[in-house]
Structures are given as structure tokens and as C-alpha cells.
Amino acid sequence: MESEFDIHRIITSGIQNELDLQRALIASRLLRIMAKENSKLRMVRTKLRDLIIAYEYKNWSRNSNITQKQIEESDLAESMAEKEIPLIRQSLIKNFNISPNI
């Protein structure tokens, strides 16, 4: 799994793994707040949400075979991503030239 958040890679390549998913979920929450100040971010958040829904449908729907290993990987990715919230926020601010006081 990658160690650095890159929203542009996720948007162009899609969500590839559980860590990408957890980072995308966090970025979506942050973008929801930031989009109030910058309406251009709504499109980015919409695209991100579409990718999140597609990944979850493919990997976490009732039709998919969810294993214990998958659950453990998800829990680990969630824990890792939560620790990266400040870095994800900084990345969004840098990539979209947003005021850091949001």
C-alpha cells in the first residue's frame, strides 16, 4: 500500500485498495467542508464519491465474498488513514490552493 495521499491519482486511476478507500472517505468528508468556500471542489467530491460507491459495491456488497482477511485489511487501513488526516488535509489545501484556516 502507498504511503502518501494523492487525490489526483485516485481520481484518475480509481480506488485500488482498502487504504485508498479509507483515504478517499476522509478526503470526501474534508472536501464537503471545503466545498462550502470553494464551489469548484463539489465536482471533485462528486467524482470521489462515485469512486467510493463503485469500490464498495464491487468489494463490499452482499454479492461479493467478504472474507475475514478482507475485514482485517479494512480495519488496518482505517486505522492507518485516521492517522493521516492532517496529511490528507494538507494535500487537499496544497493541490487546490485552499485557505488553510478551513
C-alpha positions as CSV (number, residue, x, y, z in Angstrom):
1,M,0.0,0.0,0.0
2,E,1.1,3.5,-0.7
3,S,2.3,5.8,2.0
4,E,1.3,9.2,0.5
5,F,-2.1,10.5,-0.3
6,D,-2.6,11.7,-4.0
7,I,-6.1,12.7,-4.8
8,H,-5.4,13.2,-8.5
9,R,-4.1,9.6,-8.8
10,I,-7.2,8.3,-7.0
11,I,-9.5,10.3,-9.3
12,T,-7.7,9.2,-12.5
13,S,-6.9,5.6,-11.6
14,G,-9.7,4.8,-9.2
15,I,-9.6,3.3,-5.8
16,Q,-7.2,0.3,-5.8
17,N,-7.3,-1.0,-2.3
18,E,-8.7,-0.5,1.2
19,L,-6.2,2.2,2.1
20,D,-7.2,4.2,-0.9
21,L,-10.8,3.7,0.1
22,Q,-10.3,5.0,3.6
23,R,-8.2,8.0,2.4
24,A,-10.9,8.8,-0.1
25,L,-13.6,8.7,2.6
26,I,-11.6,11.1,4.7
27,A,-10.9,13.4,1.7
28,S,-14.6,13.4,0.9
29,R,-15.5,14.5,4.4
30,L,-12.9,17.2,4.3
31,L,-14.0,18.3,0.8
32,R,-17.6,18.6,2.0
33,I,-16.5,21.3,4.4
34,M,-14.1,22.9,1.9
35,A,-16.7,23.0,-0.9
36,K,-18.7,25.5,1.1
37,E,-15.9,28.0,0.5
38,N,-15.0,26.8,-3.0
39,S,-17.7,25.5,-5.3
40,K,-15.2,24.0,-7.7
41,L,-14.5,21.3,-5.1
42,R,-18.0,20.0,-5.4
43,M,-17.2,18.3,-8.7
44,V,-14.0,16.8,-7.2
45,R,-16.0,15.5,-4.2
46,T,-18.8,14.1,-6.5
47,K,-16.2,12.2,-8.6
48,L,-14.6,10.9,-5.4
49,R,-18.0,9.8,-4.0
50,D,-18.8,8.0,-7.3
51,L,-15.4,6.1,-7.0
52,I,-16.1,5.2,-3.3
53,I,-19.6,3.9,-4.2
54,A,-18.2,1.8,-7.1
55,Y,-15.4,0.3,-5.0
56,E,-17.8,-0.5,-2.1
57,Y,-20.3,-2.1,-4.4
58,K,-17.6,-4.2,-6.0
59,N,-15.8,-5.3,-2.8
60,W,-18.4,-5.0,0.0
61,S,-21.8,-5.7,-1.5
62,R,-23.9,-8.7,-0.5
63,N,-22.9,-10.3,-3.8
64,S,-19.2,-10.2,-3.0
65,N,-17.5,-12.9,-1.0
66,I,-16.3,-11.0,2.1
67,T,-13.5,-12.8,4.0
68,Q,-12.1,-12.3,7.4
69,K,-8.8,-11.3,5.8
70,Q,-10.7,-8.5,3.9
71,I,-12.2,-7.3,7.2
72,E,-8.9,-7.2,8.9
73,E,-7.3,-5.4,6.0
74,S,-10.1,-2.8,6.1
75,D,-9.7,-2.3,9.8
76,L,-5.9,-1.8,9.4
77,A,-6.4,0.6,6.5
78,E,-8.9,2.6,8.5
79,S,-6.5,2.9,11.4
80,M,-3.7,4.0,9.1
81,A,-5.8,6.5,7.3
82,E,-7.1,8.1,10.5
83,K,-3.5,8.8,11.5
84,E,-3.0,10.6,8.1
85,I,-5.9,13.0,8.4
86,P,-3.6,16.1,8.9
87,L,-1.5,15.0,5.9
88,I,-4.6,14.4,3.7
89,R,-5.9,17.9,4.7
90,Q,-2.6,19.4,3.8
91,S,-2.5,17.7,0.5
92,L,-6.0,19.0,-0.4
93,I,-5.1,22.5,0.7
94,K,-1.9,22.4,-1.4
95,N,-3.5,20.7,-4.5
96,F,-6.5,23.0,-4.7
97,N,-5.0,26.3,-3.3
98,I,-7.4,26.4,-0.4
99,S,-7.1,28.7,2.6
100,P,-5.5,26.7,5.4
101,N,-8.0,28.0,8.0
102,I,-10.7,25.7,6.8
